[in-house]
Amino acid sequence: MGSTKRYYSLAEVSEILHVPEHQARRWIRLFLSLPPHKTLRIPAEALPLLRKVREGVMLYRLRGEELRAFVRGESPSPERQSPYPDYPTILREILLELNGIIDDLGRDDM
């Protein structure tokens, strides 16, 4: 069930993203062009972009121009290829291997 909220506060966004408020504020200022207000009102449409920023920072440890390219959906050029592996794919492969080992162990018991 989706939310019908149109705007979120900084505290709500930081809670949704599971990051401190100062980090959420920094990402909002860097990646969203919001008019200056005394209090930040983050539109609901901006949440997917902020989730993409979080994924790039937390999962792939991207920074600077690499992070901006990741958020825009651009693939990095070969000389700027990220040195970090694709962790979700690696974890899926490990899980498949573990399931295979568990299946083999279960057959040996019979």
C-alpha positions as CSV (number, residue, x, y, z in Angstrom):
1,M,0.0,0.0,0.0
2,G,1.6,3.3,-1.1
3,S,1.7,6.5,0.9
4,T,-0.4,9.4,-0.2
5,K,1.9,12.0,1.3
6,R,3.1,14.6,-1.1
7,Y,6.0,16.0,1.0
8,Y,8.2,14.6,3.7
9,S,10.2,16.4,6.4
10,L,13.9,15.9,6.7
11,A,13.4,13.7,9.8
12,E,11.0,11.4,7.8
13,V,13.4,11.2,4.9
14,S,16.4,10.3,7.1
15,E,14.2,7.6,8.8
16,I,13.1,6.2,5.4
17,L,16.7,6.1,4.2
18,H,18.1,4.8,7.5
19,V,20.8,7.6,7.6
20,P,21.5,10.5,10.0
21,E,19.7,13.7,9.3
22,H,22.9,15.5,8.4
23,Q,23.6,12.9,5.7
24,A,20.1,13.1,4.2
25,R,20.3,17.0,4.2
26,R,23.6,16.8,2.3
27,W,22.2,14.4,-0.3
28,I,19.1,16.6,-0.7
29,R,21.2,19.7,-1.3
30,L,23.6,17.9,-3.7
31,F,21.0,16.0,-5.8
32,L,17.8,17.9,-5.6
33,S,17.2,21.4,-6.7
34,L,14.7,22.6,-4.1
35,P,13.9,26.3,-3.5
36,P,15.5,27.5,-0.2
37,H,13.1,27.3,2.7
38,K,13.6,27.5,6.4
39,T,12.4,24.0,6.7
40,L,13.0,21.4,4.0
41,R,10.0,19.9,2.3
42,I,11.1,17.0,0.2
43,P,8.6,15.9,-2.5
44,A,7.5,12.3,-2.5
45,E,8.8,12.0,-6.1
46,A,12.3,12.6,-4.9
47,L,12.4,9.5,-2.7
48,P,13.5,7.1,-5.5
49,L,16.4,9.4,-6.4
50,L,17.5,9.6,-2.8
51,R,17.2,5.8,-2.5
52,K,19.5,5.5,-5.6
53,V,22.0,7.9,-3.9
54,R,21.9,5.8,-0.8
55,E,22.5,2.6,-2.8
56,G,25.5,4.1,-4.6
57,V,27.1,5.4,-1.4
58,M,26.3,2.5,1.0
59,L,26.5,-0.5,-1.3
60,Y,29.0,0.5,-4.0
61,R,31.0,3.1,-1.9
62,L,30.8,5.6,-4.8
63,R,31.7,9.2,-4.3
64,G,31.9,12.4,-6.4
65,E,31.5,12.1,-10.1
66,E,31.1,8.3,-10.0
67,L,28.1,8.7,-7.7
68,R,26.5,11.4,-9.9
69,A,26.9,9.1,-13.0
70,F,25.4,6.2,-11.0
71,V,22.4,8.3,-10.0
72,R,21.9,9.5,-13.6
73,G,22.0,5.9,-14.7
74,E,25.1,6.2,-16.8
75,S,27.5,3.4,-17.0
76,P,31.0,4.4,-16.0
77,S,33.6,4.7,-18.7
78,P,36.3,1.9,-18.7
79,E,39.0,4.1,-17.2
80,R,36.6,5.2,-14.4
81,Q,35.2,1.7,-13.7
82,S,34.4,1.3,-10.1
83,P,36.8,-0.9,-8.3
84,Y,34.0,-2.3,-6.1
85,P,32.3,-5.6,-7.0
86,D,28.6,-6.1,-7.5
87,Y,27.8,-7.3,-4.0
88,P,24.2,-8.4,-4.6
89,T,25.3,-10.7,-7.4
90,I,28.1,-12.1,-5.3
91,L,25.7,-12.7,-2.4
92,R,23.2,-14.5,-4.7
93,E,26.0,-16.8,-6.0
94,I,27.1,-17.6,-2.4
95,L,23.5,-18.4,-1.4
96,L,23.1,-20.7,-4.4
97,E,26.4,-22.5,-3.5
98,L,25.3,-22.9,0.1
99,N,21.9,-24.2,-0.9
100,G,23.7,-26.8,-3.1
101,I,25.9,-27.9,-0.2
102,I,22.9,-28.2,2.1
103,D,21.1,-30.3,-0.4
104,D,24.2,-32.5,-0.8
105,L,24.4,-32.9,3.0
106,G,20.7,-33.8,3.2
107,R,21.1,-36.6,0.6
108,D,24.1,-38.1,2.4
109,D,22.0,-38.5,5.6
110,M,19.5,-40.7,3.9
